[in-house]
Amino acid sequence: MNKAIIGKKLGMTQVFTADGAVIPVTVVEAGPCAVVQKKTVERDGYNAVQLGYKDCKEKKLNKPELGHLKKANVSPKDVLKEFKFDNIDAFEIGGEIKCDIFADGDVIDVTGTTKGHGYSGVIKRWNSHRLKETHGVGPVHREVGSLGANSDPSRVFPGKHMPGQYGCEQVTVLNLKVVKVDTARNVLLIKGAVPGAKNSIVYIREAVKK
C-alpha cells in the first residue's frame, strides 16, 4: 500500500460527466494529516506510519498523548491511525499528507463506522419475513419464530439470526472510485456511498483487491 489518509464524511451530492451522465458521490474532507510516528521491523516488529488528523484542544488529551505528539513536533490531534505503507522511508516525522496523494480515477477502499440503530428485531436487522397473520399464529408476528429442534441438538446453533445490536460497527467498502480530487478544499469526491453518518471519521486507502 502506497496511499492512505484519514478524512471526515461531509455528505453526498452528484456530479455530471461530459456526456451528461449523473454520478452519485460522497464528499470526504481528506486530510491534511500529520506524520506522528514511524514504526520499523527492528524496533516494533512491523513497518507502519502513524498519522494524526483533526486538531483539538490540549485539555482533551492526557499527558502521555500530548508527549507523544510533542515528540513529533505535531499539534494536538483528535484521531490517530496506523497504515502499513510499503515504503515508510518516503515519509518524514512531522511532515504532512494531503489529499493530492490520490488522483482522479484511483481505486480505493473506505473504512468507517456504520450508523447505529440500537437494539433491533430480526426483520430490521436481518431482513427476515414476518410470521403468518392467520391460523393461530401470534399474538406477535415479528418475532424470530422457531430456533431449532427441541430434543436434538437441544441448543441454538451459533450464528443464528436473532435480535440484537444493529449497526455501529466497522465496515470496509472495497473498490470505490475517486471521481475528483479538489486540492483547494482538501476534498475527495468518491463514487457511491461510504459507511458512516455525516461528520464521521473514515479511513481511505489504496485498494488491496482491485
Backbone as a ProteinNet text record, in pm:
[ID]
protein_1_A
[PRIMARY]
MNKAIIGKKLGMTQVFTADGAVIPVTVVEAGPCAVVQKKTVERDGYNAVQLGYKDCKEKKLNKPELGHLKKANVSPKDVLKEFKFDNIDAFEIGGEIKCDIFADGDVIDVTGTTKGHGYSGVIKRWNSHRLKETHGVGPVHREVGSLGANSDPSRVFPGKHMPGQYGCEQVTVLNLKVVKVDTARNVLLIKGAVPGAKNSIVYIREAVKK
[TERTIARY]
84.4	0	87.4	57	136	58.2	-75.6	-157.8	-260.7	-272.7	-375	-388.5	-506.6	-530.7	-653.1	-662.4	-779.1	-866.4	-997.3	-1085.8	-1215.1	-1301.2	-1432.3	-1539	-1640.9	-1751.2	-1839.2	-1856	-1934.9	-2077.4	-2100.5	-2234.5	-2226.6	-2341.7	-2346.8	-2401.7	-2360.5	-2410.2	-2399.4	-2402.6	-2389.7	-2309.3	-2241.5	-2165.7	-2208.7	-2185.5	-2223.4	-2097.9	-2099.6	-1988.5	-2006.1	-1906.7	-1912.1	-2028.9	-2068.2	-2178.9	-2314.9	-2319.1	-2445	-2489.5	-2409.7	-2446.6	-2431.1	-2518.4	-2515.4	-2442.8	-2346.3	-2272.5	-2297.4	-2358.3	-2371.9	-2236.5	-2199.7	-2069	-2081.8	-1987.6	-1974.8	-1860.4	-1886.2	-1784.9	-1711	-1579.4	-1497.1	-1387	-1380.4	-1268.7	-1149.3	-1052.6	-939.9	-815.2	-776.7	-656.7	-681	-572.8	-434.2	-403.4	-316.9	-277.5	-129.8	-96.1	43.5	104.1	230.2	302.9	354.4	297.8	328.7	440.8	442.6	539.6	563.4	685.6	718.4	759.7	697.9	729.3	807	911.9	1000.8	1003.9	1048.1	1058.2	1157.4	1268.9	1373.6	1324.2	1246.2	1203.3	1065.2	972.6	833.1	784	860.8	819.2	743.4	712	641.8	665.5	642.3	656.8	520.9	511.6	386.7	415.9	321.2	328	201.3	218.4	103.6	71.8	-53.8	-98.7	-192.7	-190.7	-281.6	-369.4	-495.8	-592.5	-680.1	-716	-813.1	-756.3	-722.1	-670	-774.4	-726.7	-815.4	-744.9	-817.8	-760.5	-673.6	-572.2	-480.9	-552.7	-656.1	-723.7	-798.6	-818.2	-887	-793.8	-663.4	-566.2	-498.8	-453.3	-379.1	-230.7	-151.9	-9.6	69.8	50.2	123.9	92.1	-34.1	-71.7	-8.9	-11.1	49.8	200.6	265.3	409.1	442.8	359.9	380.3	374.8	280	265	373.6	409.4	513.3	648.4	672	796.9	811	697.2	697.4	679.9	672.3	650.9	520.8	416.2	284	184.3	95	-8.1	-104.2	-179.5	-272.2	-371.2	-383.7	-471.6	-578.8	-696.7	-810.4	-809.5	-754.7	-758.5	-617.9	-579.8	-452.6	-481.9	-410.7	-435.5	-307	-279.3	-161.8	-198.8	-108	-122.1	7.8	-2.4	115.2	156.6	232.5	282.5	397	411.2	519.9	655.1	662.1	788.1	770.7	807.6	791.3	899.8	1007.2	1113.9	1068.9	957.2	906.6	839.6	823.6	755.4	853.2	836.4	917.8	830.4	879.9	804.3	786.4	662.3	630	583.3	595.5	551.7	400.4	353.5	209.3	168.5	51.8	-5.8	-137.7	-154.2	-277.6	-348.8	-467.8	-549.6	-488.9	-386.9	-329.1	-245.4	-231.6	-165.2	-254.1	-384.9	-477.2	-499.5	-541.9	-567.7	-703.1	-757.1	-883.9	-872.9	-972	-972.3	-909	-848.6	-788.8	-895.8	-859.2	-949.4	-908.3	-1005.4	-974.4	-1068.4	-1028.4	-1113	-1140.7	-1265.2	-1303.4	-1358.3	-1302.9	-1345.4	-1411.4	-1526.8	-1596.7	-1682.5	-1743.5	-1834.2	-1977.6	-2056.3	-2191.8	-2281.5	-2393.6	-2490.9	-2545.8	-2562.1	-2617.2	-2768.7	-2832.6	-2978.6	-3028.5	-2937.9	-2978.4	-3016.8	-3093.4	-3138.6	-3253.8	-3236.1	-3333.5	-3377	-3499	-3551.8	-3498.2	-3538.6	-3481.7	-3528.3	-3643.9	-3692	-3607.1	-3580.5	-3498.4	-3350.5	-3304.4	-3161.3	-3115.8	-3198.7	-3158.2	-3251.6	-3349.9	-3443.4	-3524.7	-3563.8	-3644.2	-3789.5	-3862.4	-4004.8	-4085.4	-4205	-4298.1	-4361.5	-4415.4	-4490.4	-4629.5	-4700.1	-4835.3	-4926.1	-5022.2	-5118	-5243.7	-5249.2	-5371.9	-5337.6	-5440.9	-5429.1	-5356	-5393.4	-5343.5	-5202.4	-5142.5	-5007.2	-5018.5	-4935	-4940.1	-4940.2	-4962.2	-5005.7	-4897.2	-4769.6	-4660.8	-4629.4	-4619.9	-4592.9	-4455.1	-4381.3	-4248.3	-4136.9	-4168.6	-4067.2	-3983.5	-3884.7	-3789.1	-3857	-3945.2	-4003	-3920.8	-3924.9	-3854	-3703.1	-3637.6	-3491.9	-3419.8	-3491.5	-3425.3	-3500.6	-3446.3	-3510.8	-3505.3	-3600.9	-3612.7	-3522.7	-3545.7	-3472.6	-3328.1	-3307.2	-3171.6	-3153.2	-3062	-2948.1	-2974.1	-3098.1	-3133.5	-3051.8	-3018.9	-2947.4	-2964.7	-2927.5	-2932.6	-2793.1	-2782.9	-2652.3	-2595.3	-2465.5	-2403.9	-2427.1	-2449.6	-2472.3	-2617.9	-2707.5	-2849.9	-2890.1	-2966	-3010.7	-3114.2	-3075.7	-3161.5	-3156.9	-3247.7	-3243.7	-3112.6	-3076.4	-2955.3	-2913	-2792	-2738.1	-2720.9	-2778.9	-2772.5	-2698.3	-2594.5	-2516.4	-2407.3	-2345.8	-2237.1	-2122.7	-2085.4	-1974.4	-1885.7	-1759.5	-1664.3	-1688.6	-1701.7	-1727.9	-1632.7	-1579.4	-1494.7	-1562.3	-1578.7	-1633.7	-1517	-1508.8	-1394.2	-1419.4	-1310.1	-1307.7	-1403.6	-1397.3	-1467.1	-1374	-1431.3	-1353.5	-1351.4	-1233.7	-1221.2	-1262.6	-1371.3	-1421.4	-1344.8	-1316.7	-1247.9	-1170.7	-1055.2	-973.8	-970.8	-1022.6	-1023.7	-917.1	-798	-686.1	-705.9	-781.2	-801.8	-883.2	-975.2	-1059.9	-1025.6	-921.3	-885.1	-1003.1	-1063	-1185	-1168	-1218.9	-1228.3	-1375.2	-1406.6	-1539.9	-1531.2	-1599.9	-1589.4	-1720.9	-1713.7	-1834.3	-1905.3	-2038	-2117.2	-2118	-2166.7	-2182.8	-2068.7	-2035	-1935.9	-2003.1	-1956.6	-2022.3	-2006.7	-2108.3	-2098.6	-2198.4	-2220.8	-2308.2	-2229.1	-2298.2	-2229.8	-2136	-2021.5	-1918.3	-1849.7	-1868.5	-1797.6	-1659.8	-1569.6	-1433	-1427.5	-1356.9	-1337	-1188.4	-1148.1	-1009.5	-1004.8	-925.7	-918.8	-781.2	-779.4	-651.8	-659.4	-543	-536.6	-597.7	-676	-747.3	-649.3	-682.6	-595.5	-641.8	-765.1	-817.1	-871.8	-810.7	-864.8	-837.8
-120	0	124.2	215.9	337.5	464.5	453.4	572.1	544.3	636	624.8	759.8	785.8	913.9	899.6	988	994.5	1111.8	1093.9	1201.5	1205.5	1298.6	1316.2	1317.8	1234.6	1229.3	1352.7	1428.7	1551.7	1532.4	1432.4	1410	1359.9	1362.4	1314.1	1421.8	1412.4	1500.1	1425.8	1497.7	1433.2	1520.8	1457.1	1530.2	1478.9	1561.7	1527.1	1505.4	1400.5	1375.3	1459.8	1454.6	1533.8	1494.1	1365.3	1320.6	1332.5	1396.7	1423.4	1318.4	1214.6	1111.5	1164.7	1118.6	1161.3	1055.8	1100.5	1009.6	1051.5	965.5	998.7	985.5	1085.3	1084.8	1119.6	1067.4	1105.1	1204.9	1313.6	1417.9	1390	1373.2	1342.9	1447.5	1510.9	1601.7	1516.3	1503	1411.5	1490.2	1476.9	1543.3	1692	1768.1	1719.6	1638.5	1538.6	1451.6	1469.9	1470.5	1484.5	1346.9	1329.9	1205.8	1212	1127.5	1133.4	1036.9	918	815.9	719	668.1	560.7	437.8	324.5	200.5	109	45.4	-36.5	-180.6	-268.6	-410.3	-429.5	-356.9	-371.8	-335.7	-230	-181.8	-232.2	-240.6	-270.8	-403.2	-465	-592	-580.2	-459	-438.4	-294.2	-271.5	-138.4	-70.7	50.9	126.2	273.6	355.6	500.3	542.2	614.9	663.5	806.3	827.8	959.7	1019.2	1151.4	1223.8	1316.3	1326.2	1407.5	1487.6	1607	1693.4	1751.9	1879.4	1949.5	1953.4	1945.3	1953.3	2029.5	2056.1	2128	2034.4	2091.3	2010	1942	2008	1952.1	1823.1	1793.2	1670.6	1549.3	1572.8	1463.7	1451.5	1330.2	1311.6	1338.1	1332.6	1369.1	1276.4	1143.4	1057.2	1089	1118.2	1150.8	1282.9	1382.8	1511.3	1497.3	1418.3	1397.1	1324.9	1228.6	1154	1246.5	1341.4	1433.8	1542.2	1589.7	1692.9	1638.1	1510	1447.8	1453.8	1446.4	1453.9	1596.9	1693.2	1833.8	1852	1786.2	1789.9	1848.8	1931.8	1990.2	1881.7	1904.8	1802.8	1757	1625	1566.2	1480.5	1480.9	1407.8	1260.8	1230.8	1094.4	1050.5	930.8	869	733.8	704	578.4	534.7	402.6	346.1	289.2	306.5	246.8	177	56.2	-21.3	11.2	118.4	157.2	66.3	48.4	-35	30.6	163.6	236.1	346.6	316.6	417.3	524.5	498.6	598.1	720.9	707.7	821.7	926.4	895.6	986.7	1035.8	1161.5	1221	1256.2	1226.3	1259.3	1410.3	1451.3	1593.3	1644.3	1560.9	1600.1	1595.9	1626.3	1637.1	1560	1496.5	1425.4	1491	1525.7	1589.2	1499.6	1544.9	1463.3	1449.1	1529.9	1521.5	1395.5	1309.6	1180.8	1091	1120.8	1048.2	1127.2	1056.8	1119	1073.5	1147.9	1110	970.7	885.9	751.2	645.9	686.2	587.5	496.3	369.9	273.7	262.7	277.7	286.8	199.5	174.9	112.2	216	221.1	318.2	243.8	274.4	211.8	316.4	280.1	371.2	294.3	366.3	306.8	335.5	229.3	245.4	313.7	365.9	428.7	326.4	364.7	275.1	280.4	163.5	155.6	100.3	80.5	31.3	-115.9	-158.2	-296.7	-315.4	-403	-418.8	-563.6	-582.5	-716.4	-778.1	-903.3	-978	-924.2	-860.2	-809	-690.4	-600.1	-484.2	-522.3	-610.2	-641	-737.9	-839.2	-944.4	-958.4	-869.8	-873.5	-1002.6	-1051.9	-1174.3	-1146.4	-1254.2	-1242.6	-1238.7	-1179.8	-1187.3	-1326.6	-1360.6	-1485.7	-1468.2	-1578.6	-1572.6	-1486.6	-1423.9	-1339.8	-1419.4	-1550.1	-1627.8	-1763.2	-1844	-1984.3	-1998.5	-1916.9	-1935.2	-1885.6	-1818.7	-1764.2	-1631.1	-1608.8	-1482.5	-1506.2	-1404.8	-1270.1	-1184	-1227.6	-1148.5	-1206.1	-1120.2	-1165.7	-1124.5	-1047.5	-1001.4	-1068.5	-1178.8	-1245.2	-1340.6	-1401.9	-1487.1	-1610.5	-1670.5	-1798.4	-1912.9	-2028.5	-2146.5	-2124.8	-2167.3	-2153.2	-2284.3	-2394.6	-2522.4	-2636.1	-2756.2	-2875.8	-2876.4	-2946.1	-2945.4	-3051.4	-3180.3	-3286.7	-3299.2	-3274.2	-3285.2	-3177.8	-3084.1	-3084.6	-3016.8	-2973.1	-2910.2	-2783.9	-2713.9	-2587.5	-2505.3	-2379.8	-2291	-2282.2	-2307	-2304	-2161.8	-2147.6	-2015.6	-1957.6	-1826.1	-1761.4	-1748.5	-1802.2	-1790.2	-1642.2	-1601.4	-1463	-1432.7	-1345.9	-1312.9	-1163	-1111.3	-967.3	-930.8	-803.7	-757.4	-621.1	-581.4	-451.7	-450.2	-348.7	-336.3	-208	-220.7	-104.7	-73.5	45.5	91.5	-9.7	-56.1	-149.6	-104.9	-145.6	-105	-184.4	-112.8	-174.1	-113.3	-196	-150.2	-179.7	-76.2	-91.3	-91.6	-198	-217.1	-159.2	-122.4	-88.4	24.8	132.4	254.4	339.4	429.6	507.1	654.1	716.1	859.5	931.8	1008.5	1080.5	1210.3	1280.9	1408.9	1438.4	1503	1547.2	1699.6	1760.6	1906.9	1946.3	1978.5	2010	2142.9	2234.5	2365.4	2352.7	2255.6	2238	2111.7	2039.1	1911.1	1814.7	1797.1	1717.6	1611.5	1490.3	1383.3	1357.6	1343.4	1301.5	1154.8	1068.4	923.4	869.6	791.7	738.6	641.6	663.6	574.6	617.8	528.1	557.1	494.9	558.6	505.5	492.9	399.3	377.8	496.5	515.1	617.6	730.1	804.1	920.7	1042.8	1154.2	1278.4	1319	1373.3	1420	1306.4	1181.5	1070.1	1052.5	989.4	968.5	846.2	859.9	747.8	735.7	613.2	585.6	540.2	608.3	583.2	527.1	418.6	357.4	311.5	288	230	90.3	55.9	-71.1	-188.8	-289.7	-406.6	-524.2	-516.3	-626.5	-574.8	-471.2	-413.8	-505.3
0	0	0	-91.7	-104.9	-73.6	-69.8	-47.4	62	157.4	261.9	330.7	383.7	450.3	540.7	639.9	728.6	684.7	691.9	648.9	727	687.7	751.1	642.6	660	564	580.8	472.6	477.9	429.4	345.3	292	149	80	-57.9	-151.3	-277.3	-381.3	-512.9	-624.5	-754.4	-847.9	-941.6	-1043.8	-1180.2	-1280.7	-1416.9	-1500.6	-1581.8	-1673.6	-1799.6	-1887.1	-2010.3	-2099.2	-2094.5	-2179.3	-2109.4	-1992.3	-1925	-1825.5	-1802.8	-1706.1	-1564.1	-1473.5	-1333.5	-1250.4	-1169.4	-1081.5	-936.8	-854.8	-711.9	-642.6	-564.2	-499.7	-351.8	-274.6	-133.6	-120.7	-49.9	-30.7	100.2	89.8	207.7	218.9	335.5	363.7	404	314.5	334.1	373.9	500.8	548.1	573.6	591.1	594.7	720.5	703.6	814.6	844.1	971.9	1014	1038.6	1001.1	1027.9	1171.6	1258	1400.8	1438.1	1377.8	1418.1	1303.4	1296.1	1201.8	1281.4	1252.4	1321	1226.7	1280.5	1198.2	1248.2	1161.4	1197.1	1310.4	1306.1	1408.1	1547.5	1556.5	1687.9	1729.3	1633.5	1666.5	1609.1	1520.5	1463.4	1333.1	1290.2	1162.9	1116.7	987.7	930.6	921.3	972.1	963.5	988.1	945.9	969.1	1041.9	1151.7	1228.3	1185.7	1146.2	1103	1206.8	1218.2	1306.1	1224.9	1266.4	1190.4	1286.2	1245.1	1312	1441.7	1437.2	1554.4	1666.4	1789	1905.1	2017.1	2123.6	2237.2	2320.3	2383.1	2464.4	2580.3	2634.4	2752.3	2719.7	2591	2552.9	2554.8	2565.3	2562.5	2698.8	2731.3	2856.1	2832.8	2939.5	2929.4	2837.7	2844	2750.6	2603.5	2572.9	2434.6	2390.8	2480.2	2447	2425.9	2512.5	2497.6	2368.9	2331.5	2207.4	2085.5	2086.1	1973.9	1974.8	2094.2	2101	2057.1	2082	2038.7	1886.4	1816.9	1671	1621.1	1717	1681.9	1604.1	1655.1	1591.5	1691.5	1644.5	1730.8	1777.9	1888	1938.7	1833	1818.5	1717.5	1785.1	1725.6	1780.8	1738.8	1619.7	1564.8	1528	1573.7	1534.3	1469.9	1361.7	1290	1221	1228.2	1161.8	1025.2	929.7	797.4	761.9	707.3	670.6	527.1	512.2	381.8	339.6	209.2	157.8	181.1	163.6	178	280.9	405.9	511.4	503.9	427.2	415.8	337.2	266.7	189.4	277.9	407.3	498.9	605	645.2	749.8	869	989.3	1110.6	1119.2	1143	1143.7	1009.5	907.3	774.3	761.1	640.6	618.4	493.2	501.3	386.9	352.6	225.9	180.7	80.4	40	-49	-187.6	-220	-353.8	-375.4	-270.9	-295	-381	-385.5	-472.4	-600.6	-704.4	-833.6	-885.9	-979.7	-1040.9	-1101.7	-1072.5	-1127.4	-1039	-925.8	-835.2	-776.2	-754.1	-690.1	-543.3	-453.5	-310.7	-228.9	-103.7	-2.7	105.9	153.4	256	377.1	494.6	620	709	765.6	855.6	953.7	1047	1144.5	1101.8	1081.2	1030.3	1132.6	1084.4	1172.6	1271.3	1396.6	1497.1	1496.9	1500.8	1505.1	1639.1	1734.6	1865	1862.6	1962.8	1972.9	1875.3	1776.2	1668.5	1655.5	1604.2	1581.3	1454	1429.2	1316.6	1182	1175.9	1047.6	1003	1094.6	1059.9	1049.8	1137.9	1145.3	1037.1	1007.8	914.3	793.8	781.2	668.2	665.8	783.3	792.1	752.9	719.3	688.3	818.5	808.9	921.9	927.5	1044	1055.4	993.2	976.8	919.9	1007.3	943	1015.1	1055	1017.2	1040.5	1102.1	1122.1	1164.4	1297.8	1393.3	1528.6	1553.2	1456.4	1477.1	1549.7	1646.6	1718.5	1869	1948.7	1910.2	1847.1	1851.1	1792.7	1655.3	1555.6	1418.8	1367.9	1447.5	1404.8	1485.8	1553.9	1636.3	1551.2	1615.4	1543.7	1487	1563	1521.8	1577.9	1512.4	1560.4	1558.7	1666.6	1675.9	1648.8	1629.4	1602.8	1668.6	1655	1709.4	1861.8	1923.4	2068.9	2133.2	2100.3	2169.3	2120.4	1993.1	1938.4	1832.1	1849.2	1941.9	2076.5	2102.5	2231	2260.3	2154.2	2171.7	2043.9	2052.6	1936.7	1876.7	1746.9	1680.6	1677.5	1694.2	1682.6	1542.9	1537.1	1409.6	1371.9	1454.9	1428	1426.2	1324.5	1314.5	1422.7	1515.8	1629.3	1654.3	1738.8	1770	1838.9	1830.4	1897.5	1845.5	1883.1	1840	1688.8	1625.2	1479.8	1445.4	1363.1	1323.5	1424.8	1407.9	1495.8	1496.7	1376.2	1361.7	1247.1	1252.4	1148.6	1020.7	910.5	780.9	677.7	589	480.2	347.2	265.3	130.7	32.7	-48.6	-137.3	-276	-340.9	-483.8	-521.2	-444.5	-483.8	-571	-646.9	-742.7	-704.2	-712.1	-689.4	-817.1	-807.9	-925.4	-945.5	-833.3	-845.1	-717.9	-732.8	-619.7	-620.4	-514.5	-501.6	-400.3	-449.2	-359.8	-288.1	-347.7	-285.3	-156.6	-152.1	-34.9	44.1	5	68.3	66.2	-50.3	-62.9	-170.1	-139.5	-237.9	-268.3	-397	-438.8	-478.4	-401	-416.8	-471	-576.1	-639.3	-544.7	-526.4	-441.9	-296.5	-212.5	-69.4	10.8	120.5	214.4	350.8	435.2	564.5	658.5	744	846.6	827.9	934.7	931.4	887.6	867.7	833.5	947.6	909	1002.2	1077.5	1033.1	1095.8	1031.8	1105.5	1057.8	966.8	854.4	762	730.5	696.9	661.5	516.2	435.7	292.5	260.3	183.2	146.3	1.3	-55.1	-188.2	-186.6	-289.2	-291.1	-286	-206.2	-191.2	-277.8	-333	-414.5	-548.2	-602.2	-724.7	-843.4
[MASK]
++++++++++++++++++++++++++++++++++++++++++++++++++++++++++++++++++++++++++++++++++++++++++++++++++++++++++++++++++++++++++++++++++++++++++++++++++++++++++++++++++++++++++++++++++++++++++++++++++++++++++++++++++

